[in-house]
Amino acid sequence: MDAGIKFVSWNVNGLRAVAGKGFADIFTGLDADFVCLQETKLQAGQIDLEFLGYTSYWNYADKKGYAGTAIYTRLQPLNVTYGMGIDEHDHEGRVITLEMEDYFLVCVYTPNSQDGLRRLDYRMQWEDAFRGYLNGLRAKGKGVIACGDLNVAHEEIDIKNPASNRRNAGFTDEERAKFTELLESGFTDSWRSLHPDEVKYSWWSYRFRARENNAGWRIDYFIVSDELKPRILSADIHNEIFGSDHCPVELVMG
């Protein structure tokens, strides 16, 4: 029986830091076909971290020690692109796209709206551009799998304390509405589609013993274009894995 294709996404909050916290063993244990990383906080040449059987692709921010994405893959892509092809959005290393035979895989690190929501206006522009980018890929006749830290808890079930976070970055009405708009344009939140009532989180603040108390947010996702939804076999949130303030999330496709 075919075990399917396994995808993992993880915001590592500094790959050099997590490399010293058992990353290689975690990576090996996950045994994924694709591992997508966000917030690598690297420049080219600052780490040598390769795994037998995998090819890696990296997108670095212009600003040192900031943002950045990477994909490790066991499967050979037809094509690899970096960014969305929109200059104002392509200097922070936030998007990598692999074109596979019958789908596109997009690793994304969505901009945070920041304290005081000082970057919320930019975030709204990003959301529209990214939704347009994903649907532009779909228009090429292939399904799309997009994963990463989307920096939004979509519904109240996705956050421990919804009332007190209502106007905080990641749980504003504006950000949540943009996520709804993305789903309504033809995408499925894979984990929620299989676990409609389950409470599970993927990020915890380093403050207030949040992880110990499981006062978390679900802000890391695999979203798939609706035509791929029948191929979803399983989805998981690995909150037993430490090393970052986020935990890995997983999708298995048939």
C-alpha positions in Angstrom: 0.0 0.0 0.0 1.3 3.4 -0.9 2.1 5.4 2.2 1.5 8.7 0.4 3.7 11.8 0.1 4.6 13.3 3.5 5.1 17.1 3.8 6.3 18.8 7.0 6.4 22.5 7.7 8.2 24.1 10.7 9.0 27.6 11.8 12.3 27.0 13.4 12.8 30.5 14.7 16.5 30.5 13.8 17.9 27.3 12.2 21.4 27.8 13.8 19.7 27.8 17.2 17.5 24.7 16.6 20.5 22.9 15.0 21.9 22.8 18.5 18.7 21.4 19.9 18.5 18.1 18.1 17.3 19.3 14.7 19.1 16.6 12.8 17.5 13.8 14.8 14.1 15.4 14.6 14.5 15.8 10.8 15.4 12.2 10.4 12.6 11.0 12.7 10.0 12.9 10.7 11.0 11.0 7.6 9.2 13.4 5.3 9.5 13.7 1.5 9.4 17.5 1.9 10.5 19.6 4.9 9.6 23.3 4.6 11.2 25.7 7.1 10.4 29.3 8.0 12.3 31.9 9.9 15.7 30.3 9.1 17.4 33.7 10.0 20.4 32.9 7.8 22.5 34.2 5.0 24.1 32.0 2.4 27.1 30.1 3.8 26.2 30.5 7.5 25.2 26.9 8.0 26.1 23.6 6.3 23.2 21.3 7.1 22.5 18.8 4.4 20.8 15.4 4.7 21.5 12.3 2.6 18.9 11.9 -0.1 17.7 15.4 0.1 18.2 18.5 -2.0 17.8 21.9 -0.3 16.6 25.3 -1.6 17.0 28.5 0.3 15.6 32.0 0.1 17.4 34.5 2.3 16.2 37.9 3.4 18.3 40.9 2.4 18.4 41.9 6.1 20.8 39.7 8.1 19.4 37.4 10.8 15.8 37.9 9.6 13.0 35.8 8.2 14.0 33.4 5.4 12.7 30.1 4.2 14.1 26.7 3.0 12.8 23.5 1.5 14.5 20.1 1.8 13.1 17.6 -0.7 13.6 13.9 -1.6 11.7 14.4 -4.9 13.2 16.3 -7.8 11.2 19.5 -8.8 10.7 20.5 -12.4 11.3 24.1 -11.4 12.1 26.3 -8.4 11.2 29.9 -8.0 11.9 32.4 -5.2 9.5 35.1 -4.1 6.2 36.1 -5.8 7.8 38.1 -8.6 6.6 41.3 -6.9 9.6 43.5 -5.9 8.0 45.1 -2.8 7.3 41.7 -1.3 10.4 39.8 -2.4 13.2 41.2 -0.2 12.5 39.2 3.0 13.0 35.6 1.7 9.4 34.7 2.5 8.4 32.4 -0.4 9.8 29.4 -2.2 7.8 27.5 -4.8 8.6 24.0 -6.2 6.9 22.9 -9.3 6.2 19.2 -9.3 4.7 17.0 -11.9 1.1 17.6 -10.8 1.1 20.3 -8.1 3.0 23.3 -6.9 4.4 23.3 -3.3 4.7 26.8 -1.8 6.6 27.4 1.5 5.7 30.8 3.0 6.5 32.9 6.0 3.7 35.5 6.2 4.7 38.9 7.6 3.7 39.6 11.2 1.6 42.7 11.7 3.9 43.6 14.6 3.2 45.2 18.0 0.7 48.1 17.7 -0.3 46.6 14.4 2.3 48.9 12.8 2.6 46.6 9.8 -1.0 45.7 9.4 -1.5 47.8 6.3 1.5 46.2 4.6 0.2 42.8 5.7 -3.2 43.5 4.0 -1.3 44.2 0.7 0.8 41.0 1.2 -2.4 39.0 1.7 -4.0 40.1 -1.5 -0.7 39.6 -3.4 -0.2 36.1 -2.0 -3.8 35.0 -2.7 -3.3 36.3 -6.3 0.0 34.4 -6.5 -1.5 31.1 -5.4 -4.5 31.4 -7.7 -2.1 32.3 -10.6 -0.3 29.0 -10.0 -3.6 27.2 -10.1 -4.4 28.9 -13.4 -1.5 26.9 -14.8 -3.5 23.8 -14.4 -2.0 22.2 -11.4 -3.1 21.9 -7.8 -1.4 24.0 -5.1 -0.1 23.0 -1.6 0.9 26.0 0.5 2.4 25.7 3.9 4.1 27.7 6.6 3.7 30.2 9.4 0.7 32.2 8.1 0.8 34.4 11.3 -3.0 34.2 11.9 -5.2 32.1 14.1 -8.3 31.8 11.9 -11.1 31.0 14.3 -11.6 31.2 18.1 -11.0 27.5 18.3 -7.4 28.2 17.0 -6.3 30.3 20.0 -6.4 29.8 23.7 -7.5 33.3 24.7 -9.5 34.8 21.9 -11.2 37.6 23.8 -8.0 39.1 25.2 -6.2 38.8 21.9 -8.8 40.3 19.6 -6.7 43.3 18.5 -3.3 41.6 18.7 -1.2 40.8 15.7 -2.3 37.4 14.3 -5.9 37.6 15.6 -7.3 40.8 14.2 -10.6 40.8 12.4 -8.7 42.0 9.3 -6.2 39.2 9.2 -8.8 36.5 10.0 -11.0 37.9 7.2 -8.1 37.7 4.7 -7.6 34.0 5.6 -11.3 33.4 5.1 -11.0 35.2 1.7 -8.1 32.9 0.8 -10.1 29.7 1.6 -13.2 31.0 -0.2 -11.0 31.5 -3.3 -10.7 27.8 -3.5 -8.5 26.4 -0.7 -8.9 24.0 2.2 -7.3 24.2 5.6 -6.2 20.6 5.6 -5.9 20.0 9.4 -9.2 21.7 10.3 -11.0 19.8 7.5 -10.0 16.5 9.2 -10.2 17.7 12.8 -13.2 20.1 12.8 -13.6 20.3 16.6 -10.1 19.5 17.9 -8.2 22.1 19.8 -4.5 21.9 19.1 -1.9 24.6 18.8 1.4 25.1 16.8 2.9 28.2 18.5 3.4 29.3 22.1 4.9 32.6 23.4 8.2 32.2 25.2 6.6 34.3 28.0 4.3 33.4 30.8 5.1 29.6 30.6 2.7 29.5 27.7 3.8 26.2 26.3 3.7 24.5 29.7 0.2 25.8 30.2 -0.7 25.1 26.5 -1.8 28.7 26.0 -1.1 28.6 22.3 -2.2 29.6 18.8 -2.6 27.5 15.7 -0.9 29.7 13.1 1.0 27.1 11.0 -0.9 25.5 8.2 -1.1 23.3 5.2 -3.7 24.7 2.8 -4.5 22.8 -0.4 -6.4 23.9 -3.4 -9.8 22.4 -3.4 -9.1 20.0 -6.3 -6.5 18.3 -4.2 -8.7 17.9 -1.1 -9.7 14.3 -2.0 -6.0 13.4 -1.9 -5.5 14.4 1.7 -4.8 11.2 3.7 -3.9 12.7 7.1 -2.8 15.9 8.8 -1.0 16.3 12.2 0.4 18.9 14.5 3.5 17.6 16.3 3.2 19.5 19.6 5.4 16.8 21.2 8.4 18.2 19.3 10.4 21.0 20.9 13.3 23.2 19.8 11.4 26.3 18.6 8.4 28.3 19.9 6.6 26.6 17.0 6.1 22.9 16.4 6.1 21.1 13.1 2.9 20.5 11.2 2.4 17.7 8.8 0.3 16.7 5.8 0.2 13.3 4.0 -1.2 13.3 0.4 -2.2 10.3 -1.7 
